[in-house]
Amino acid sequence: MKVTKRGILGLGSIAIASAFVLTGCQAATDDGGDAPAGGKLTVWVDAERVDALKGAAEAYTDKTGVEVELVSKDNATIKDDFIQQVPTGEGPDITMGAHDWLGELTTNGVVAPLELGDSAADYLDVAIQAATYDGTVYMLPYAVENIALLRNADLVPEAATSFDDMIAKGQAAGLTQPFVVEQGAEGNPYHLYPFQTAFGAPVFGTDASGSYDPSDLQLGNEGGFAFADWLSGQGKNGTGVFNTDIDGAIAKQAFLDGTAAFWLTGPWNVGSAVDAGINVAVDPIPSPTGEAAQPFAGVKGFFLSAESENKVAATDFLVNYLGSEDVQLELYKSGNILPALSAAAETASSDPIIAGFSAVGADAVAMPAIPAMGSVWQYWGVAQAAIINGEDPHATWEKLAADVAAAIG
């Protein structure tokens, strides 16, 4: 069955506003026990999501008297602008952003902890993991994004049960290149991470709070070397499944042309495949070991400014309005990314494409937001590309682990 692009609910801003007025929200209160009254909140959002928040902003103003100004910002500059303006008092009360900004935002002291209370249990586990830094929640999550395996169901009717089965199924369909994944000259460890985790080789371990521990580098463990050996066997001197000549554009075209039956990619590419007439299925990432292949999850959300002069109202608006099912579904409709709120995610998963990414996301792990992760990226992809291209896997992986450890210090 061909899957077509569609929204789940036709929720407009008027409908959302009406829902809030009729049902009311459990508002955060000031010291006197009353809901916030008067004042103003400034919220930075990207252009694609301004309309999705208008209903919530209007409803909040109607209920509390607090004006909510939505300011459209460029994704490319919103983080740097926030870091620069918050200390001057010119920044917003709330900004939209990505969870992997947290290391930089907390280091610069520009975000405040967010009290989610019991509502934390209403979100997907990976969303709360991503919103937490050093054991403290700093972000109200609204979307979870991860890669999954796209399958051309006309070429291969059944999902693969393992990595080897995937290749076999594609070859049985008469394809010389059954599977494609973006690599490039400097590698792409983001896309290969599910296979690495299947060998028990995460980048970092975690501490007692579940936060990533920069002192617990796991790249050089036994699983890391096993992954390197396997990667070598799938590279230039082995099966040739992985190829650094295949960048994002080439991988995409192979799937759209039907010369590849499987494509490891994210929801951002589904629209192109559907538009090309591909009968798209979204499958779990096939493991090379039998253990779960866990991709990174990127989580989007909203941060509370450390210098907000109206933190009570800002927290109230975040937790009780932007954290509502109606608003999370409206944000989903604007970006077609799995909602972070469990109830909204369940509703959105009536779309089989979203359901497929959600199933894979259940095994996903939050991309590390700690500053030490920057020391990993600069060496990681290059090492993987070298292994794919025939360099000694053990020596190359050993050097990777040593270089990263030295860079972290």
C-alpha positions as CSV (number, residue, x, y, z in Angstrom):
1,M,0.0,0.0,0.0
2,K,1.4,3.3,-1.0
3,V,1.7,5.9,1.8
4,T,0.9,9.4,0.9
5,K,1.9,12.6,2.8
6,R,-0.8,13.9,5.0
7,G,-1.4,15.6,8.3
8,I,-3.0,13.7,11.1
9,L,-5.4,16.3,12.4
10,G,-6.8,19.5,10.9
11,L,-6.2,21.6,14.0
12,G,-6.1,25.3,13.3
13,S,-5.2,28.0,15.8
14,I,-8.8,28.8,16.5
15,A,-9.5,25.1,17.4
16,I,-6.5,25.1,19.8
17,A,-7.5,28.3,21.4
18,S,-11.0,27.0,21.9
19,A,-9.8,23.8,23.4
20,F,-7.8,25.7,26.0
21,V,-10.6,28.0,26.9
22,L,-13.1,25.1,27.3
23,T,-10.9,22.7,29.2
24,G,-8.5,25.0,31.0
25,C,-4.9,24.1,31.9
26,Q,-3.2,23.3,35.1
27,A,-1.2,26.5,35.3
28,A,2.0,27.1,37.2
29,T,1.3,29.6,40.0
30,D,3.2,32.4,41.7
31,D,3.9,32.5,45.4
32,G,0.4,33.6,46.1
33,G,-1.1,30.6,44.5
34,D,-2.7,32.6,41.6
35,A,-2.1,32.1,37.9
36,P,0.3,34.7,36.3
37,A,-1.5,37.9,35.4
38,G,-0.2,40.6,33.1
39,G,3.2,41.2,31.6
40,K,4.7,39.9,28.4
41,L,6.5,36.8,27.1
42,T,8.7,36.9,24.0
43,V,9.2,33.5,22.3
44,W,11.7,32.9,19.5
45,V,10.6,30.3,16.9
46,D,11.6,29.4,13.4
47,A,9.4,30.6,10.6
48,E,7.9,27.1,9.9
49,R,6.4,26.9,13.4
50,V,5.1,30.4,14.1
51,D,1.6,29.5,12.8
52,A,1.6,26.3,14.9
53,L,1.9,28.3,18.1
54,K,-0.5,31.1,17.4
55,G,-3.5,29.4,19.0
56,A,-1.6,28.6,22.2
57,A,-0.3,32.2,22.4
58,E,-3.8,33.6,22.0
59,A,-5.3,31.2,24.5
60,Y,-2.7,32.0,27.1
61,T,-3.2,35.7,26.7
62,D,-7.0,35.3,27.0
63,K,-6.7,33.2,30.1
64,T,-3.9,35.0,32.0
65,G,-3.6,38.5,30.5
66,V,0.1,37.8,29.7
67,E,0.9,38.9,26.1
68,V,2.8,36.3,24.1
69,E,4.9,37.7,21.3
70,L,6.1,35.1,18.7
71,V,9.2,36.2,16.9
72,S,10.3,34.4,13.8
73,K,14.0,33.7,13.8
74,D,16.5,32.1,11.3
75,N,17.5,28.6,12.3
76,A,21.1,29.3,11.3
77,T,21.5,32.1,13.8
78,I,18.9,31.6,16.6
79,K,21.4,29.7,19.0
80,D,24.2,32.3,18.7
81,D,21.8,35.2,18.9
82,F,20.3,33.7,22.1
83,I,23.7,33.2,23.7
84,Q,24.7,36.7,22.9
85,Q,21.5,38.5,23.8
86,V,20.4,36.8,27.0
87,P,23.2,38.2,29.1
88,T,22.4,41.7,27.9
89,G,18.7,41.4,28.9
90,E,17.6,41.8,25.2
91,G,16.9,38.1,24.6
92,P,13.6,36.3,24.7
93,D,12.0,34.6,27.6
94,I,11.8,31.3,25.6
95,T,13.6,30.0,22.5
96,M,13.1,27.1,20.3
97,G,16.1,24.9,19.8
98,A,17.8,21.5,19.6
99,H,18.8,19.4,22.6
100,D,22.4,19.1,21.5
101,W,22.8,22.8,22.2
102,L,22.5,22.1,25.9
103,G,26.2,21.8,26.6
104,E,26.9,25.2,25.1
105,L,23.8,26.8,26.6
106,T,24.5,25.7,30.1
107,T,28.2,26.5,29.8
108,N,27.3,30.0,28.9
109,G,24.7,30.2,31.7
110,V,21.9,31.3,29.4
111,V,19.2,28.7,30.3
112,A,17.3,28.0,33.4
113,P,16.2,24.6,34.8
114,L,12.6,23.7,33.8
115,E,10.3,22.2,36.4
116,L,8.2,19.6,34.6
117,G,7.0,17.9,37.7
118,D,4.8,14.9,37.2
119,S,4.3,15.8,33.5
120,A,7.8,14.5,32.8
121,A,6.3,11.0,32.8
122,D,4.0,12.0,29.9
123,Y,6.9,12.3,27.4
124,L,8.8,9.7,25.5
125,D,11.8,8.4,27.5
126,V,14.4,9.5,24.9
127,A,12.8,13.0,24.9
128,I,13.3,13.4,28.6
129,Q,16.8,11.9,28.4
130,A,17.7,14.5,25.8
131,A,16.1,17.4,27.7
132,T,18.2,16.5,30.8
133,Y,21.8,17.8,31.3
134,D,23.8,16.8,34.4
135,G,20.7,15.4,36.0
136,T,18.6,18.6,35.5
137,V,15.8,19.2,32.9
138,Y,16.4,22.3,30.8
139,M,14.1,21.8,27.8
140,L,10.4,21.3,27.1
141,P,10.6,18.7,24.2
142,Y,8.2,18.8,21.3
143,A,9.7,16.5,18.6
144,V,11.9,13.4,18.3
145,E,13.9,12.7,15.1
146,N,15.9,9.6,14.2
147,I,16.9,7.6,11.2
148,A,15.3,4.3,10.1
149,L,15.4,2.0,7.1
150,L,13.3,3.0,4.1
151,R,12.3,0.0,1.9
152,N,10.9,0.0,-1.6
153,A,8.1,-2.4,-0.9
154,D,7.4,-3.0,-4.6
155,L,11.0,-4.3,-5.0
156,V,11.2,-6.2,-1.6
157,P,7.8,-6.9,-0.1
158,E,9.0,-8.1,3.3
159,A,11.2,-6.4,5.9
160,A,14.7,-7.7,6.5
161,T,15.3,-9.7,9.7
162,S,19.1,-8.9,9.9
163,F,21.8,-6.9,8.0
164,D,22.8,-10.0,6.0
165,D,19.1,-10.8,5.2
166,M,18.7,-7.2,3.9
167,I,21.5,-7.6,1.5
168,A,20.3,-11.1,0.4
169,K,16.7,-9.8,-0.1
170,G,18.0,-6.9,-2.3
171,Q,20.2,-9.3,-4.3
172,A,17.3,-11.7,-4.8
173,A,15.4,-8.8,-6.3
174,G,18.1,-8.5,-8.9
175,L,19.9,-5.4,-7.5
176,T,23.7,-5.1,-7.5
177,Q,23.4,-2.3,-4.9
178,P,20.6,-3.4,-2.5
179,F,21.4,-0.9,0.3
180,V,22.6,2.7,0.3
181,V,23.6,5.0,3.2
182,E,25.1,8.4,3.1
183,Q,28.9,8.4,3.7
184,G,31.2,10.7,1.7
185,A,35.0,11.2,1.8
186,E,35.1,12.0,5.5
187,G,32.6,9.3,6.5
188,N,29.3,9.7,8.3
189,P,29.3,8.2,11.8
190,Y,25.8,9.5,12.5
191,H,24.4,7.1,10.0
192,L,26.6,4.2,11.0
193,Y,26.0,4.6,14.7
194,P,23.2,2.0,14.8
195,F,25.6,-0.7,13.6
196,Q,28.2,0.4,16.1
197,T,25.8,0.2,19.0
198,A,24.8,-3.3,17.9
199,F,28.3,-4.3,18.8
200,G,28.0,-2.8,22.2
201,A,30.2,0.3,21.5
202,P,28.5,3.5,22.5
203,V,30.5,6.7,22.4
204,F,30.2,7.4,26.2
205,G,28.9,5.6,29.2
206,T,26.4,7.2,31.6
207,D,26.5,8.2,35.2
208,A,24.0,7.4,37.9
209,S,21.6,10.1,36.7
210,G,21.6,8.7,33.2
211,S,23.6,11.6,31.8
212,Y,26.6,11.0,29.5
213,D,29.9,10.8,31.3
214,P,32.8,12.4,29.4
215,S,35.3,10.5,31.5
216,D,33.8,7.2,30.4
217,L,34.8,7.0,26.8
218,Q,33.5,3.7,25.3
219,L,34.8,3.9,21.8
220,G,37.9,1.9,22.6
221,N,36.1,-1.0,24.3
222,E,36.0,-4.6,22.9
223,G,32.8,-3.9,21.0
224,G,34.4,-0.9,19.2
225,F,37.1,-3.1,17.8
226,A,34.6,-5.8,16.8
227,F,32.6,-3.1,14.9
228,A,35.8,-1.9,13.2
229,D,36.5,-5.4,12.0
230,W,32.9,-5.8,10.7
231,L,33.0,-2.4,9.0
232,S,36.2,-3.4,7.2
233,G,34.5,-6.5,5.9
234,Q,31.7,-4.3,4.5
235,G,34.1,-1.9,2.8
236,K,36.4,-1.7,-0.2
237,N,38.3,-4.9,0.6
238,G,35.2,-6.8,1.5
239,T,31.6,-6.8,0.3
240,G,31.7,-3.2,-0.8
241,V,28.3,-2.4,0.9
242,F,29.8,0.7,2.4
243,N,31.4,3.1,0.0
244,T,32.7,6.6,0.7
245,D,32.0,7.6,-2.9
246,I,28.3,7.5,-2.0
247,D,27.3,10.8,-0.5
248,G,23.8,11.9,0.5
249,A,22.7,13.0,-3.0
250,I,23.9,9.7,-4.6
251,A,22.3,7.6,-2.0
252,K,19.0,9.4,-2.5
253,Q,19.0,9.1,-6.2
254,A,19.8,5.4,-6.1
255,F,16.7,4.8,-4.0
256,L,14.5,7.1,-6.1
257,D,15.6,5.4,-9.3
258,G,14.9,2.0,-7.9
259,T,18.5,0.7,-8.2
260,A,18.6,0.3,-4.4
261,A,15.8,-1.3,-2.4
262,F,16.9,-0.1,1.1
263,W,18.0,3.4,2.2
264,L,19.1,4.3,5.8
265,T,18.0,7.9,6.2
266,G,15.7,10.2,8.2
267,P,12.1,11.4,7.9
268,W,13.4,14.5,6.1
269,N,13.8,12.3,2.9
270,V,10.5,10.5,3.0
271,G,8.6,13.2,1.1
272,S,11.0,12.9,-1.9
273,A,10.5,9.2,-2.0
274,V,6.7,9.4,-1.9
275,D,6.7,12.1,-4.5
276,A,8.8,9.9,-6.8
277,G,6.1,7.2,-6.6
278,I,8.0,4.8,-4.4
279,N,5.9,2.5,-2.3
280,V,7.7,3.4,1.0
281,A,7.8,1.2,4.0
282,V,9.7,2.2,7.2
283,D,11.5,-0.7,8.9
284,P,13.7,-1.3,11.9
285,I,17.4,-0.9,11.3
286,P,18.7,-4.4,10.6
287,S,21.3,-5.5,13.1
288,P,24.5,-7.2,12.1
289,T,24.7,-8.9,15.5
290,G,21.3,-9.7,16.7
291,E,21.5,-7.0,19.4
292,A,19.5,-3.8,18.9
293,A,20.8,-1.3,16.4
294,Q,20.3,2.0,18.2
295,P,20.4,5.2,16.2
296,F,20.9,8.7,17.7
297,A,17.8,10.7,18.4
298,G,17.7,14.4,18.0
299,V,15.1,16.2,20.1
300,K,13.7,19.6,19.5
301,G,12.2,21.7,22.2
302,F,12.0,25.0,24.0
303,F,14.4,26.6,26.5
304,L,13.7,29.0,29.3
305,S,16.0,32.0,29.5
306,A,18.1,32.3,32.6
307,E,17.4,36.1,32.5
308,S,13.7,35.9,31.9
309,E,11.9,38.5,34.2
310,N,8.7,36.4,34.1
311,K,9.8,32.8,34.8
312,V,6.6,31.8,36.4
313,A,4.5,32.7,33.4
314,A,7.1,31.4,31.0
315,T,7.2,28.0,32.8
316,D,3.4,28.0,32.9
317,F,3.2,28.6,29.1
318,L,5.9,26.0,28.4
319,V,4.6,23.2,30.5
320,N,0.8,23.6,30.3
321,Y,0.4,25.0,26.8
322,L,3.3,24.1,24.6
323,G,3.3,20.7,26.4
324,S,-0.4,20.1,25.6
325,E,-1.4,17.3,23.1
326,D,-3.1,19.9,20.8
327,V,-0.1,22.0,20.5
328,Q,2.3,19.1,20.1
329,L,0.2,17.8,17.3
330,E,0.0,21.2,15.6
331,L,3.8,21.3,15.8
332,Y,3.9,17.8,14.4
333,K,1.7,18.9,11.5
334,S,4.1,21.8,10.7
335,G,7.2,19.5,10.5
336,N,5.9,15.9,10.2
337,I,8.3,14.8,13.0
338,L,7.2,12.4,15.8
339,P,5.8,14.4,18.8
340,A,7.7,14.1,22.0
341,L,4.6,13.9,24.1
342,S,3.5,10.3,24.3
343,A,-0.2,10.8,23.7
344,A,0.5,13.0,20.7
345,A,3.0,10.5,19.4
346,E,0.4,7.8,19.7
347,T,-2.1,9.8,17.7
348,A,0.5,10.8,15.0
349,S,1.5,7.1,14.7
350,S,-1.8,6.4,12.9
351,D,0.3,7.4,9.9
352,P,2.3,4.2,9.1
353,I,5.4,6.3,8.1
354,I,5.4,8.0,11.5
355,A,4.7,4.7,13.2
356,G,7.7,3.2,11.5
357,F,10.1,5.9,12.7
358,S,8.5,5.8,16.2
359,A,9.2,2.0,16.4
360,V,12.8,2.6,15.6
361,G,13.0,5.6,17.9
362,A,11.9,3.3,20.8
363,D,15.5,2.0,20.7
364,A,17.1,5.3,19.9
365,V,19.5,7.1,22.3
366,A,19.8,10.8,22.7
367,M,22.8,12.3,20.8
368,P,25.3,13.4,23.5
369,A,25.1,17.1,24.2
370,I,28.2,17.3,26.4
371,P,31.0,19.5,25.1
372,A,33.3,16.4,24.9
373,M,31.3,15.2,21.9
374,G,32.9,17.9,19.8
375,S,36.2,16.0,20.3
376,V,34.6,12.9,18.9
377,W,33.2,14.2,15.7
378,Q,36.5,15.6,14.3
379,Y,38.1,12.1,14.4
380,W,35.3,9.6,14.2
381,G,34.1,9.9,10.6
382,V,37.6,10.2,9.2
383,A,38.6,6.9,11.0
384,Q,35.5,5.1,9.7
385,A,36.1,6.3,6.2
386,A,39.7,5.0,6.4
387,I,38.5,1.6,7.5
388,I,36.0,1.4,4.7
389,N,38.7,2.3,2.2
390,G,40.9,-0.5,3.4
391,E,43.1,0.8,6.3
392,D,43.9,-1.7,9.1
393,P,40.7,-1.7,11.2
394,H,42.4,-2.4,14.6
395,A,45.2,0.2,14.2
396,T,42.8,2.8,12.9
397,W,40.2,2.3,15.6
398,E,42.9,2.3,18.3
399,K,44.2,5.6,17.0
400,L,40.7,7.0,16.9
401,A,40.1,6.1,20.6
402,A,43.5,7.5,21.6
403,D,43.0,10.8,19.6
404,V,39.6,11.4,21.1
405,A,40.8,10.6,24.7
406,A,43.7,13.0,24.3
407,A,41.4,15.7,22.8
408,I,39.0,15.4,25.7
409,G,41.9,15.6,28.1
